[in-house]
Amino acid sequence: MTGARRGLAPSGRTAVLVSGALLGVGVASFVDQAVFHLVLGWHHFWDGSTPRAALVSDGLFHAFGWFATVGGLYLLADLQRACPVRRSRWWGGVSLGLGGFQLYDGLVQHALLGLHQIRYGVDLLPYDLAWNGVAVLLLVVGALLVVRSRRPRADRADPADPADPADPADPADLGLRGRA
């Protein structure tokens, strides 16, 4: 029995997006942690206390990223056992997860809650504009990929391509028609 059939998502199409978004959030948190926390040392997840508390907060943040990554990949594997997954829809979900996480980080964690800044001792405006600008760009790319994945099969260049099926995660294809 697949995860989609157990009710992890209302439909296979949504589950494909959720899978991609979870992986996107996990990758974004990993890149944030690896680059800005460890390599550059610009900030920690929570900079408002002792170095020990900052290290613990980074560890919890890292664990969150791994849970999101593993959850997204598990859901993807579960969906692929049930039916082919439309790649453009899944990559759209990944991009939405990357951009959504980054925008949340920039607006909520940096600006609203003040948990940390991108960097300290510099003019923050260029950093904030670049950070949030990249987030918006990722969200736009994700949205375009999701919209593209909705196009009918006849509009595609190669309708015989088995790697990009017509409607891979349609609830009817998953045997969900008529189920709650």
FENKA-V418444 format. One record per residue. N is the residue number from 1. RES is the residue in one small letter. OMEGA is omega in whole degrees, -180 to 180 (NA if undefined). D_LAST is the distance of its C-alpha to the last C-alpha in Angstrom with 2 decimals. Layout:
n:N res:RES omega:OMEGA d_last:D_LAST
n:N res:RES omega:OMEGA d_last:D_LAST
This chain:
n:1 res:m omega:-177 d_last:15.66
n:2 res:t omega:178 d_last:15.18
n:3 res:g omega:-180 d_last:14.21
n:4 res:a omega:179 d_last:11.73
n:5 res:r omega:178 d_last:10.01
n:6 res:r omega:177 d_last:10.37
n:7 res:g omega:177 d_last:8.49
n:8 res:l omega:179 d_last:11.87
n:9 res:a omega:-179 d_last:10.97
n:10 res:p omega:177 d_last:8.44
n:11 res:s omega:178 d_last:10.27
n:12 res:g omega:179 d_last:13.29
n:13 res:r omega:179 d_last:15.62
n:14 res:t omega:-180 d_last:14.93
n:15 res:a omega:177 d_last:15.31
n:16 res:v omega:178 d_last:18.60
n:17 res:l omega:-180 d_last:19.83
n:18 res:v omega:178 d_last:18.99
n:19 res:s omega:179 d_last:20.80
n:20 res:g omega:-179 d_last:23.75
n:21 res:a omega:178 d_last:23.92
n:22 res:l omega:177 d_last:24.05
n:23 res:l omega:178 d_last:26.81
n:24 res:g omega:177 d_last:28.55
n:25 res:v omega:179 d_last:28.62
n:26 res:g omega:179 d_last:29.96
n:27 res:v omega:179 d_last:32.59
n:28 res:a omega:-180 d_last:33.65
n:29 res:s omega:178 d_last:34.13
n:30 res:f omega:-179 d_last:36.07
n:31 res:v omega:178 d_last:38.31
n:32 res:d omega:-178 d_last:38.90
n:33 res:q omega:-176 d_last:39.86
n:34 res:a omega:-174 d_last:41.94
n:35 res:v omega:-171 d_last:43.80
n:36 res:f omega:-179 d_last:44.23
n:37 res:h omega:-172 d_last:44.21
n:38 res:l omega:-174 d_last:46.00
n:39 res:v omega:-178 d_last:48.00
n:40 res:l omega:-179 d_last:49.15
n:41 res:g omega:-176 d_last:48.90
n:42 res:w omega:-180 d_last:48.30
n:43 res:h omega:172 d_last:45.90
n:44 res:h omega:179 d_last:43.60
n:45 res:f omega:178 d_last:40.16
n:46 res:w omega:-178 d_last:41.96
n:47 res:d omega:-172 d_last:45.61
n:48 res:g omega:-176 d_last:46.38
n:49 res:s omega:-177 d_last:47.84
n:50 res:t omega:175 d_last:49.69
n:51 res:p omega:178 d_last:49.53
n:52 res:r omega:179 d_last:47.94
n:53 res:a omega:177 d_last:45.10
n:54 res:a omega:180 d_last:44.65
n:55 res:l omega:178 d_last:44.45
n:56 res:v omega:179 d_last:41.88
n:57 res:s omega:176 d_last:39.74
n:58 res:d omega:178 d_last:40.03
n:59 res:g omega:178 d_last:38.91
n:60 res:l omega:177 d_last:35.79
n:61 res:f omega:179 d_last:35.08
n:62 res:h omega:178 d_last:35.63
n:63 res:a omega:177 d_last:33.24
n:64 res:f omega:180 d_last:30.52
n:65 res:g omega:179 d_last:31.18
n:66 res:w omega:177 d_last:30.95
n:67 res:f omega:178 d_last:27.65
n:68 res:a omega:-180 d_last:26.21
n:69 res:t omega:-179 d_last:27.87
n:70 res:v omega:179 d_last:26.75
n:71 res:g omega:179 d_last:23.12
n:72 res:g omega:179 d_last:23.16
n:73 res:l omega:177 d_last:24.89
n:74 res:y omega:180 d_last:22.68
n:75 res:l omega:177 d_last:19.54
n:76 res:l omega:179 d_last:21.59
n:77 res:a omega:179 d_last:22.74
n:78 res:d omega:178 d_last:19.31
n:79 res:l omega:-178 d_last:18.18
n:80 res:q omega:175 d_last:21.48
n:81 res:r omega:-177 d_last:21.02
n:82 res:a omega:-177 d_last:17.95
n:83 res:c omega:176 d_last:19.63
n:84 res:p omega:-180 d_last:22.44
n:85 res:v omega:178 d_last:22.00
n:86 res:r omega:-174 d_last:23.69
n:87 res:r omega:-177 d_last:26.49
n:88 res:s omega:178 d_last:27.23
n:89 res:r omega:-179 d_last:23.75
n:90 res:w omega:178 d_last:24.00
n:91 res:w omega:173 d_last:27.59
n:92 res:g omega:176 d_last:26.59
n:93 res:g omega:178 d_last:24.26
n:94 res:v omega:-180 d_last:27.21
n:95 res:s omega:176 d_last:29.53
n:96 res:l omega:177 d_last:27.26
n:97 res:g omega:177 d_last:27.07
n:98 res:l omega:-178 d_last:30.85
n:99 res:g omega:179 d_last:31.66
n:100 res:g omega:178 d_last:29.26
n:101 res:f omega:-177 d_last:30.69
n:102 res:q omega:179 d_last:34.21
n:103 res:l omega:175 d_last:33.89
n:104 res:y omega:-180 d_last:32.40
n:105 res:d omega:-177 d_last:35.29
n:106 res:g omega:-176 d_last:37.86
n:107 res:l omega:-175 d_last:36.85
n:108 res:v omega:-175 d_last:35.44
n:109 res:q omega:-179 d_last:37.24
n:110 res:h omega:-171 d_last:40.48
n:111 res:a omega:-173 d_last:40.97
n:112 res:l omega:-176 d_last:39.05
n:113 res:l omega:-180 d_last:39.19
n:114 res:g omega:179 d_last:42.25
n:115 res:l omega:177 d_last:41.16
n:116 res:h omega:173 d_last:43.23
n:117 res:q omega:178 d_last:44.69
n:118 res:i omega:-178 d_last:44.73
n:119 res:r omega:-179 d_last:48.42
n:120 res:y omega:176 d_last:51.13
n:121 res:g omega:180 d_last:54.62
n:122 res:v omega:173 d_last:53.95
n:123 res:d omega:-174 d_last:53.02
n:124 res:l omega:-174 d_last:49.21
n:125 res:l omega:180 d_last:48.67
n:126 res:p omega:179 d_last:48.90
n:127 res:y omega:180 d_last:46.63
n:128 res:d omega:178 d_last:44.00
n:129 res:l omega:179 d_last:44.18
n:130 res:a omega:-178 d_last:43.85
n:131 res:w omega:-178 d_last:41.00
n:132 res:n omega:176 d_last:38.92
n:133 res:g omega:176 d_last:40.04
n:134 res:v omega:179 d_last:38.77
n:135 res:a omega:180 d_last:35.42
n:136 res:v omega:178 d_last:35.16
n:137 res:l omega:178 d_last:36.26
n:138 res:l omega:178 d_last:33.54
n:139 res:l omega:179 d_last:30.89
n:140 res:v omega:178 d_last:32.34
n:141 res:v omega:179 d_last:32.43
n:142 res:g omega:180 d_last:28.80
n:143 res:a omega:178 d_last:27.75
n:144 res:l omega:178 d_last:29.95
n:145 res:l omega:179 d_last:28.48
n:146 res:v omega:179 d_last:24.89
n:147 res:v omega:179 d_last:26.10
n:148 res:r omega:-178 d_last:28.08
n:149 res:s omega:180 d_last:25.13
n:150 res:r omega:-178 d_last:23.51
n:151 res:r omega:178 d_last:26.58
n:152 res:p omega:-178 d_last:26.35
n:153 res:r omega:-177 d_last:27.76
n:154 res:a omega:-179 d_last:30.90
n:155 res:d omega:-176 d_last:31.99
n:156 res:r omega:-177 d_last:32.33
n:157 res:a omega:-177 d_last:35.74
n:158 res:d omega:-178 d_last:34.83
n:159 res:p omega:-180 d_last:31.98
n:160 res:a omega:-178 d_last:32.84
n:161 res:d omega:-179 d_last:32.18
n:162 res:p omega:-180 d_last:29.67
n:163 res:a omega:180 d_last:29.42
n:164 res:d omega:-174 d_last:27.67
n:165 res:p omega:-174 d_last:25.19
n:166 res:a omega:-177 d_last:24.09
n:167 res:d omega:-166 d_last:20.40
n:168 res:p omega:-173 d_last:19.82
n:169 res:a omega:175 d_last:16.42
n:170 res:d omega:-179 d_last:14.71
n:171 res:p omega:178 d_last:11.10
n:172 res:a omega:178 d_last:12.66
n:173 res:d omega:179 d_last:15.31
n:174 res:l omega:-179 d_last:13.16
n:175 res:g omega:-176 d_last:11.70
n:176 res:l omega:-177 d_last:8.11
n:177 res:r omega:177 d_last:8.59
n:178 res:g omega:178 d_last:6.74
n:179 res:r omega:-180 d_last:3.79
n:180 res:a omega:NA d_last:0.00
